[in-house]
Amino acid sequence: RAEAHYAFQQQRKIVPLILQEQYKPDGWLSFLIGHLLYIDFNKYKFPRAMKKLFKELKAEDICETNVVPVRPKKDTAVILPTVSVSIPKRSASPIFSQNILQWTQTQVQDWLLRHNLVQISRLLTNYDGRSLIYLSKYMNNCQSQQILNLLEEDSLRRINESISLIELSYFHSLMDQQRQNIRVKNSQVSSLINNATQETII
């Protein structure tokens, strides 16, 4: 789980491998890799499974290693050999627009996970930047208890978990910062326009 979360934050390619029979990911791991293609080493023979893995990674420079399949004894774990794969490096920190209204759903998820708001990210799966602003307005303008009750109902219905007050408070604080940034940006733009207008008149 930790490795998958880290790879998602670093925007690295994730290829899930199933080694345990009848294993099904649940919880946050299921949300993170649910749409990805699995390589099931129980379903295919070892050489074929490795071939599928290489194909999925689309690796160009793979260190050739002599892999000799070993038949394990019954009830023993199969340990896969380490294979060096060259994967293009990506920027560690995704680029975000200064205007939150322009954020895509992917950028919103990245932003939430960068701030360790795991539960909130699952709850707001389909949110873009504009949706975040609307939610923040509701939270600021409605009664706190009413908002808390509504979010609790949504959380139980959508992810079957009670809302985390700690995450919610931190999310509220971060959104206030974003709204403040927008106000400062708008103020700077207005100031530049006024200055330009005055210079034109003079």
C-alpha positions in Angstrom: 0.0 0.0 0.0 2.8 2.4 0.9 4.7 1.7 -2.3 1.5 2.3 -4.4 0.7 5.5 -2.6 4.3 6.7 -3.1 4.3 5.8 -6.8 1.0 7.6 -7.3 2.4 10.8 -5.6 5.5 10.7 -7.8 3.4 10.1 -10.9 5.2 6.9 -11.7 3.8 4.1 -13.8 2.1 1.4 -11.6 1.8 -2.2 -12.8 0.1 -4.3 -10.1 1.4 -7.9 -9.7 -0.8 -10.6 -8.1 1.3 -13.3 -6.4 -1.2 -14.6 -3.8 -4.1 -16.8 -5.0 -7.6 -15.2 -4.9 -6.1 -11.9 -3.6 -8.3 -8.8 -4.1 -7.2 -5.3 -3.1 -9.5 -3.4 -0.8 -9.8 0.1 0.7 -7.5 2.8 -0.5 -5.3 0.4 -2.5 -8.4 -0.7 -4.5 -9.2 2.9 -5.3 -5.7 3.6 -6.4 -5.1 0.7 -8.7 -8.6 -0.4 -9.5 -8.4 0.8 -13.1 -5.0 -0.7 -13.9 -4.1 -3.9 -15.7 -3.0 -6.6 -13.3 -0.3 -9.2 -14.1 -1.5 -12.4 -12.4 1.4 -14.8 -11.8 -1.1 -17.5 -10.6 -3.1 -17.4 -13.9 -0.1 -17.6 -16.3 3.1 -19.6 -16.3 6.1 -17.6 -15.1 7.8 -16.9 -18.5 4.5 -15.7 -20.0 3.7 -13.5 -16.9 7.2 -11.9 -17.1 6.6 -11.3 -20.8 3.3 -9.6 -20.1 5.0 -7.5 -17.4 7.8 -6.3 -19.8 5.2 -5.5 -22.4 3.1 -3.5 -20.0 6.1 -1.5 -18.8 7.1 -0.9 -22.5 10.7 -1.2 -21.4 13.3 -0.5 -24.1 16.5 -1.1 -22.2 16.1 -4.1 -20.0 19.2 -5.8 -18.5 19.2 -9.3 -19.9 19.2 -11.8 -17.2 19.1 -15.6 -17.3 15.9 -16.4 -15.5 15.6 -20.1 -14.6 12.1 -21.0 -13.3 12.3 -23.0 -10.1 9.4 -25.3 -9.1 8.7 -24.4 -5.5 7.5 -26.9 -3.0 3.9 -26.9 -2.0 2.7 -24.1 0.4 5.9 -22.1 -0.2 6.0 -18.5 -1.3 7.3 -17.7 -4.8 9.9 -15.0 -4.8 10.3 -13.2 -8.1 13.8 -12.2 -9.4 14.6 -8.5 -9.4 14.6 -7.1 -13.0 16.2 -3.7 -13.8 13.7 -1.7 -15.9 14.5 1.7 -17.4 11.5 4.0 -16.8 11.4 7.6 -17.9 11.8 10.0 -15.0 9.0 12.4 -14.3 8.9 15.6 -12.3 8.6 14.8 -8.6 6.3 17.7 -8.1 3.3 18.1 -10.5 2.8 21.6 -11.9 -0.3 23.4 -10.6 -1.9 26.5 -12.1 -2.0 29.4 -9.6 -5.7 29.6 -10.4 -7.5 26.7 -8.6 -10.5 27.2 -10.9 -8.4 25.7 -13.7 -7.4 22.5 -11.9 -8.5 19.2 -13.4 -9.8 16.2 -11.5 -6.3 14.7 -11.6 -4.7 17.8 -10.3 -7.2 18.0 -7.5 -6.5 14.4 -6.5 -2.7 15.1 -6.6 -3.1 18.2 -4.5 -5.2 16.3 -1.8 -2.7 13.4 -1.7 0.3 15.7 -1.4 -1.3 17.1 1.7 -2.1 13.5 3.0 -5.9 14.0 2.7 -6.4 10.4 1.7 -10.0 10.1 2.9 -11.0 13.5 1.4 -9.5 12.5 -1.9 -11.6 9.3 -2.0 -14.7 11.3 -1.1 -14.1 14.0 -3.7 -13.1 11.6 -6.5 -14.8 13.5 -9.4 -14.0 17.0 -8.1 -12.2 19.6 -10.2 -11.0 23.0 -9.0 -14.3 24.8 -9.5 -16.1 22.1 -7.5 -13.6 22.6 -4.6 -14.4 26.4 -4.6 -18.1 25.7 -4.5 -17.7 23.2 -1.6 -15.5 25.7 0.3 -18.2 28.4 -0.1 -20.9 26.0 1.3 -18.6 25.3 4.2 -18.1 29.0 4.9 -21.7 30.1 4.5 -23.7 27.3 6.1 -23.8 26.2 9.7 -20.9 24.0 10.8 -23.1 21.3 12.2 -25.3 21.1 9.1 -22.2 20.8 6.8 -20.7 18.2 9.1 -23.9 16.1 9.1 -24.2 16.3 5.3 -20.6 15.4 4.7 -20.9 12.5 7.2 -23.9 11.2 5.2 -22.0 11.5 1.9 -18.9 9.8 3.4 -20.9 6.8 4.7 -22.8 6.5 1.4 -19.9 6.8 -0.9 -16.9 5.2 0.9 -18.6 3.6 3.9 -16.5 5.5 6.4 -17.2 8.2 9.0 -15.7 11.6 8.0 -12.4 12.4 9.6 -12.7 15.7 11.5 -9.0 16.1 11.5 -8.8 15.8 7.7 -11.8 18.0 7.2 -10.4 20.7 9.4 -7.1 20.6 7.5 -8.9 20.7 4.2 -10.9 23.7 5.3 -7.7 25.5 6.2 -6.0 24.7 2.9 -9.1 25.9 1.0 -9.1 29.2 2.9 -5.5 29.7 1.8 -6.4 29.0 -1.8 -9.3 31.5 -1.6 -6.9 34.1 -0.1 -4.5 33.5 -3.0 -7.2 34.1 -5.5 -8.2 37.3 -3.8 -4.6 38.5 -3.7 -4.2 37.6 -7.4 -7.4 39.4 -8.4 -6.3 42.5 -6.4 -2.9 42.5 -8.2 -4.6 42.3 -11.6 -7.0 45.1 -10.7 -4.1 47.3 -9.6 -2.2 46.7 -12.8 -5.3 47.6 -14.9 -5.9 50.8 -12.9 -2.3 51.8 -13.3 -2.4 51.1 -17.0 -5.6 53.1 -17.4 -4.2 56.1 -15.5 -1.0 56.1 -17.6 -3.2 56.0 -20.8 -5.3 59.0 -19.6 -2.1 61.0 -18.8 
